Every structure is written in C-alpha cells, then in structure tokens.
Amino acid sequence: MNPTIHSSTFRGLVSTAILGGALALSLGASAAGNRPNPASGVVNFADLDIASPAGAAELYHRIHAAAVGVCSYYWFETDAAEARCIRDAISNAVVAVGAPALAAIYSAKYKVSPPAPRVVRSARSKVAGQP
C-alpha cells in the first residue's frame, strides 16, 4: 500500500468535510429566510498545493464556484444580498482551510483584512481572568 496515496485521499476527505460544513454554515446565516436544511457545497483540493500561489488561486476559484452554486439555491430580494451570501460562504471556507496564501487572495479580492480564524473553546478550557 502506498502511504502517499492514502494520505492524499484522507486529506481530500477532510478538506471536503471542512469546506462543505463551512459553506453550509455560512449560508444558514446569509440566505434569505431561515430554511431548516441549508444548501451546502463540496470542494475537493487534495490535488492542490495550497501553499503555492497557483494552488491557492485554483482553490479560491473552486470555492467561489461552489459558493455561487450554493447561493443560487436561494432567492434573494437584492443583488447585494446574493453577493453577501457568496462573500460569506467564501470567507467561511477560507477560514476553514486556514491557508495564508488563500487568505491573501480573499483579502485582495474583497479589499479587506484576511478573515480571522474562529477560536472554539471547549467547556473545559479556561482563559486567565475569565470564568
């Protein structure tokens, strides 16, 4: 068994799960109306070197295409609302991937600071000075 192929396959499965969840979560908040089952998308990038500019650009392209497809599931009252859905879906996916090169592309495209990673604290973790 070739461990490189296995590792690449596992990475692809993890990347699919992360981005699918990120797109679905962003759409739950952005879409017109509260739908019980928000649409979601899947973006595979196991074949890309996302640390390289070319790999990050290709991943951004895939994420953008998935966000457009997923947001087209909804009806929006304005073009601005649809654009916000797409931007939020892309932002959540960029955060989920956590690649600096991808964040730089997002930042340049939207002329904003790169999206900050979300910090999730478990019930057992404590920060000094906080209950």
DRENPA-3360 file (N, C-alpha, C; in nm, 2 decimals, always signed):
BEGIN
1 = MNPTIHSS = +0.08/-0.12/+0.00/+0.00/+0.00/+0.00/+0.09/+0.12/+0.00 ~ +0.06/+0.22/-0.08/+0.13/+0.34/-0.09/+0.08/+0.44/+0.01 ~ +0.15/+0.48/+0.11/+0.10/+0.57/+0.21/+0.08/+0.71/+0.16 ~ +0.15/+0.75/+0.05/+0.12/+0.89/-0.01/-0.02/+0.90/-0.06 ~ -0.06/+0.79/-0.13/-0.20/+0.79/-0.19/-0.30/+0.79/-0.08 ~ -0.27/+0.71/+0.02/-0.37/+0.70/+0.14/-0.38/+0.84/+0.21 ~ -0.26/+0.90/+0.23/-0.26/+1.03/+0.29/-0.33/+1.14/+0.21 ~ -0.31/+1.14/+0.08/-0.38/+1.23/-0.01/-0.53/+1.21/-0.01;
9 = TFRGLVST = -0.57/+1.08/-0.01/-0.71/+1.05/+0.00/-0.77/+1.10/+0.13 ~ -0.71/+1.07/+0.24/-0.76/+1.12/+0.37/-0.76/+1.27/+0.37 ~ -0.66/+1.34/+0.32/-0.66/+1.48/+0.32/-0.78/+1.54/+0.23 ~ -0.81/+1.47/+0.12/-0.92/+1.51/+0.04/-1.05/+1.49/+0.11 ~ -1.07/+1.38/+0.19/-1.19/+1.36/+0.26/-1.21/+1.47/+0.37 ~ -1.10/+1.50/+0.44/-1.10/+1.60/+0.54/-1.13/+1.74/+0.48 ~ -1.07/+1.77/+0.37/-1.09/+1.90/+0.31/-1.24/+1.91/+0.26 ~ -1.29/+1.80/+0.21/-1.43/+1.81/+0.16/-1.52/+1.83/+0.28;
17 = AILGGALA = -1.50/+1.76/+0.39/-1.59/+1.78/+0.51/-1.58/+1.92/+0.56 ~ -1.46/+1.98/+0.57/-1.44/+2.11/+0.63/-1.51/+2.21/+0.54 ~ -1.48/+2.21/+0.41/-1.54/+2.31/+0.32/-1.69/+2.30/+0.31 ~ -1.74/+2.17/+0.30/-1.88/+2.15/+0.29/-1.95/+2.21/+0.41 ~ -1.90/+2.19/+0.53/-1.95/+2.24/+0.65/-1.95/+2.39/+0.66 ~ -1.84/+2.45/+0.61/-1.82/+2.59/+0.61/-1.92/+2.66/+0.52 ~ -1.94/+2.61/+0.40/-2.03/+2.67/+0.31/-2.17/+2.65/+0.36 ~ -2.21/+2.54/+0.42/-2.34/+2.52/+0.47/-2.37/+2.62/+0.59;
25 = LSLGASAA = -2.27/+2.63/+0.68/-2.29/+2.72/+0.80/-2.30/+2.86/+0.75 ~ -2.23/+2.91/+0.66/-2.24/+3.05/+0.61/-2.37/+3.07/+0.55 ~ -2.42/+2.98/+0.48/-2.55/+3.00/+0.41/-2.66/+3.00/+0.51 ~ -2.65/+2.93/+0.61/-2.76/+2.93/+0.71/-2.78/+3.07/+0.77 ~ -2.68/+3.15/+0.78/-2.69/+3.28/+0.83/-2.72/+3.38/+0.72 ~ -2.67/+3.36/+0.60/-2.68/+3.46/+0.50/-2.80/+3.45/+0.41 ~ -2.86/+3.33/+0.40/-2.96/+3.31/+0.30/-3.09/+3.38/+0.34 ~ -3.17/+3.41/+0.23/-3.30/+3.48/+0.26/-3.39/+3.38/+0.33;
33 = GNRPNPAS = -3.44/+3.41/+0.45/-3.52/+3.33/+0.52/-3.45/+3.22/+0.60 ~ -3.51/+3.16/+0.70/-3.45/+3.05/+0.77/-3.50/+2.92/+0.72 ~ -3.42/+2.85/+0.64/-3.46/+2.72/+0.59/-3.40/+2.62/+0.68 ~ -3.47/+2.51/+0.71/-3.42/+2.41/+0.81/-3.30/+2.33/+0.75 ~ -3.29/+2.32/+0.62/-3.18/+2.24/+0.56/-3.11/+2.33/+0.46 ~ -3.01/+2.41/+0.50/-2.95/+2.50/+0.41/-2.87/+2.41/+0.30 ~ -2.86/+2.47/+0.19/-2.78/+2.40/+0.08/-2.63/+2.40/+0.12 ~ -2.56/+2.31/+0.07/-2.42/+2.30/+0.10/-2.34/+2.26/-0.02;
41 = GVVNFADL = -2.21/+2.29/-0.02/-2.13/+2.25/-0.14/-2.01/+2.18/-0.09 ~ -1.94/+2.11/-0.18/-1.82/+2.03/-0.16/-1.72/+2.08/-0.25 ~ -1.60/+2.11/-0.19/-1.48/+2.15/-0.27/-1.37/+2.06/-0.24 ~ -1.32/+1.99/-0.33/-1.20/+1.90/-0.31/-1.08/+1.97/-0.35 ~ -0.97/+1.96/-0.27/-0.85/+2.02/-0.31/-0.73/+1.94/-0.27 ~ -0.75/+1.81/-0.25/-0.63/+1.72/-0.22/-0.53/+1.72/-0.33 ~ -0.57/+1.75/-0.45/-0.47/+1.75/-0.56/-0.39/+1.88/-0.58 ~ -0.42/+1.98/-0.49/-0.35/+2.11/-0.50/-0.25/+2.13/-0.39;
49 = DIASPAGA = -0.15/+2.21/-0.42/-0.05/+2.25/-0.32/-0.10/+2.39/-0.28 ~ -0.18/+2.41/-0.18/-0.24/+2.53/-0.15/-0.14/+2.63/-0.08 ~ -0.02/+2.59/-0.06/+0.08/+2.68/-0.01/+0.14/+2.77/-0.12 ~ +0.13/+2.72/-0.25/+0.18/+2.79/-0.36/+0.07/+2.89/-0.41 ~ +0.12/+3.00/-0.47/+0.02/+3.09/-0.53/-0.07/+3.03/-0.63 ~ -0.02/+2.95/-0.72/-0.11/+2.88/-0.82/-0.21/+2.79/-0.76 ~ -0.17/+2.71/-0.66/-0.26/+2.62/-0.59/-0.37/+2.69/-0.51 ~ -0.33/+2.80/-0.44/-0.42/+2.88/-0.37/-0.52/+2.95/-0.46;
57 = AELYHRIH = -0.47/+3.00/-0.58/-0.56/+3.06/-0.67/-0.66/+2.96/-0.73 ~ -0.62/+2.84/-0.76/-0.71/+2.74/-0.81/-0.81/+2.70/-0.70 ~ -0.77/+2.69/-0.58/-0.86/+2.66/-0.47/-0.96/+2.77/-0.45 ~ -0.92/+2.90/-0.46/-1.01/+3.01/-0.45/-1.12/+3.00/-0.56 ~ -1.07/+2.97/-0.68/-1.16/+2.96/-0.79/-1.27/+2.85/-0.76 ~ -1.23/+2.74/-0.71/-1.32/+2.63/-0.68/-1.42/+2.67/-0.57 ~ -1.37/+2.74/-0.47/-1.45/+2.78/-0.36/-1.55/+2.88/-0.41 ~ -1.51/+2.97/-0.49/-1.60/+3.08/-0.55/-1.71/+3.01/-0.63;
65 = AAAVGVCS = -1.67/+2.92/-0.72/-1.77/+2.85/-0.80/-1.87/+2.77/-0.71 ~ -1.82/+2.71/-0.61/-1.91/+2.63/-0.52/-2.01/+2.73/-0.44 ~ -1.95/+2.84/-0.40/-2.04/+2.94/-0.33/-2.15/+3.00/-0.42 ~ -2.11/+3.03/-0.55/-2.21/+3.08/-0.64/-2.32/+2.97/-0.66 ~ -2.28/+2.85/-0.68/-2.37/+2.74/-0.70/-2.46/+2.72/-0.58 ~ -2.41/+2.72/-0.46/-2.49/+2.70/-0.34/-2.58/+2.82/-0.32 ~ -2.53/+2.94/-0.33/-2.62/+3.06/-0.31/-2.73/+3.07/-0.42 ~ -2.71/+3.01/-0.53/-2.81/+3.01/-0.64/-2.93/+2.93/-0.59;
73 = YYWFETDA = -2.92/+2.85/-0.49/-3.03/+2.76/-0.44/-3.14/+2.85/-0.38 ~ -3.10/+2.97/-0.33/-3.19/+3.06/-0.26/-3.23/+3.18/-0.35 ~ -3.34/+3.24/-0.32/-3.40/+3.35/-0.39/-3.36/+3.47/-0.30 ~ -3.30/+3.58/-0.36/-3.27/+3.70/-0.28/-3.35/+3.81/-0.33 ~ -3.38/+3.90/-0.24/-3.46/+4.02/-0.28/-3.37/+4.12/-0.36 ~ -3.24/+4.12/-0.33/-3.15/+4.22/-0.39/-3.02/+4.14/-0.44 ~ -2.96/+4.21/-0.54/-2.83/+4.15/-0.58/-2.72/+4.16/-0.47 ~ -2.74/+4.26/-0.39/-2.64/+4.28/-0.27/-2.66/+4.17/-0.17;
81 = AEARCIRD = -2.78/+4.12/-0.15/-2.79/+4.01/-0.06/-2.73/+3.88/-0.11 ~ -2.75/+3.86/-0.24/-2.68/+3.74/-0.31/-2.53/+3.75/-0.30 ~ -2.48/+3.87/-0.33/-2.33/+3.89/-0.32/-2.28/+3.87/-0.18 ~ -2.36/+3.91/-0.08/-2.32/+3.89/+0.06/-2.32/+3.74/+0.09 ~ -2.42/+3.66/+0.04/-2.42/+3.52/+0.06/-2.29/+3.46/+0.00 ~ -2.25/+3.49/-0.12/-2.13/+3.44/-0.18/-2.01/+3.48/-0.10 ~ -2.00/+3.61/-0.06/-1.88/+3.65/+0.01/-1.87/+3.58/+0.15 ~ -1.98/+3.56/+0.22/-1.98/+3.50/+0.35/-1.94/+3.35/+0.33;
89 = AISNAVVA = -1.99/+3.28/+0.23/-1.96/+3.14/+0.21/-1.81/+3.13/+0.18 ~ -1.76/+3.22/+0.09/-1.61/+3.21/+0.06/-1.53/+3.24/+0.19 ~ -1.57/+3.34/+0.26/-1.50/+3.38/+0.39/-1.49/+3.26/+0.48 ~ -1.60/+3.19/+0.50/-1.61/+3.08/+0.59/-1.52/+2.96/+0.54 ~ -1.52/+2.94/+0.41/-1.44/+2.84/+0.36/-1.29/+2.87/+0.37 ~ -1.25/+3.00/+0.35/-1.11/+3.04/+0.36/-1.07/+3.02/+0.51 ~ -1.15/+3.06/+0.60/-1.12/+3.04/+0.74/-1.10/+2.89/+0.77 ~ -1.19/+2.81/+0.72/-1.19/+2.66/+0.75/-1.06/+2.60/+0.70;
97 = VGAPALAA = -1.01/+2.65/+0.58/-0.89/+2.59/+0.52/-0.77/+2.64/+0.60 ~ -0.76/+2.77/+0.64/-0.66/+2.82/+0.72/-0.52/+2.84/+0.65 ~ -0.52/+2.85/+0.51/-0.40/+2.87/+0.44/-0.37/+3.02/+0.42 ~ -0.26/+3.07/+0.46/-0.22/+3.21/+0.44/-0.23/+3.25/+0.29 ~ -0.19/+3.17/+0.20/-0.19/+3.21/+0.06/-0.34/+3.23/+0.01 ~ -0.43/+3.15/+0.06/-0.57/+3.16/+0.02/-0.63/+3.28/+0.09 ~ -0.60/+3.31/+0.21/-0.65/+3.42/+0.28/-0.60/+3.55/+0.21 ~ -0.48/+3.55/+0.16/-0.43/+3.67/+0.09/-0.51/+3.70/-0.04;
105 = IYSAKYKV = -0.55/+3.59/-0.11/-0.63/+3.61/-0.23/-0.76/+3.67/-0.19 ~ -0.82/+3.61/-0.09/-0.95/+3.66/-0.04/-0.94/+3.81/+0.00 ~ -0.83/+3.84/+0.07/-0.81/+3.98/+0.11/-0.80/+4.08/+0.00 ~ -0.72/+4.03/-0.10/-0.70/+4.12/-0.22/-0.83/+4.14/-0.30 ~ -0.91/+4.03/-0.31/-1.03/+4.03/-0.39/-1.13/+4.13/-0.33 ~ -1.15/+4.12/-0.20/-1.25/+4.20/-0.13/-1.20/+4.32/-0.06 ~ -1.07/+4.35/-0.07/-1.00/+4.47/-0.02/-1.03/+4.48/+0.13 ~ -1.01/+4.37/+0.20/-1.03/+4.37/+0.35/-0.92/+4.29/+0.41;
113 = SPPAPRVV = -0.91/+4.30/+0.54/-0.81/+4.21/+0.61/-0.85/+4.07/+0.59 ~ -0.76/+3.98/+0.59/-0.79/+3.84/+0.58/-0.89/+3.79/+0.69 ~ -0.98/+3.70/+0.66/-1.07/+3.66/+0.76/-1.00/+3.59/+0.88 ~ -1.04/+3.63/+1.00/-0.97/+3.57/+1.12/-1.02/+3.43/+1.14 ~ -0.93/+3.34/+1.18/-0.98/+3.21/+1.22/-1.06/+3.22/+1.34 ~ -1.16/+3.14/+1.35/-1.25/+3.13/+1.46/-1.19/+3.05/+1.57 ~ -1.20/+3.09/+1.69/-1.14/+3.02/+1.80/-1.26/+2.95/+1.88 ~ -1.25/+2.82/+1.89/-1.36/+2.75/+1.95/-1.30/+2.70/+2.09;
121 = RSARSKVA = -1.36/+2.74/+2.20/-1.32/+2.69/+2.33/-1.41/+2.58/+2.37 ~ -1.35/+2.48/+2.43/-1.43/+2.38/+2.49/-1.48/+2.42/+2.62 ~ -1.57/+2.35/+2.68/-1.63/+2.38/+2.81/-1.52/+2.37/+2.91 ~ -1.42/+2.29/+2.89/-1.31/+2.27/+2.99/-1.20/+2.37/+2.98 ~ -1.19/+2.44/+2.87/-1.07/+2.53/+2.86/-1.11/+2.66/+2.92 ~ -1.01/+2.72/+2.99/-1.03/+2.85/+3.06/-0.92/+2.95/+3.01 ~ -0.96/+3.08/+3.01/-0.86/+3.18/+2.98/-0.84/+3.25/+3.11 ~ -0.72/+3.29/+3.14/-0.69/+3.36/+3.27/-0.78/+3.48/+3.29;
129 = GQP = -0.84/+3.49/+3.40/-0.92/+3.60/+3.43/-1.07/+3.59/+3.39 ~ -1.10/+3.48/+3.32/-1.24/+3.45/+3.28/-1.29/+3.33/+3.35 ~ -1.42/+3.33/+3.38/-1.48/+3.21/+3.45/-1.49/+3.09/+3.36;
% end
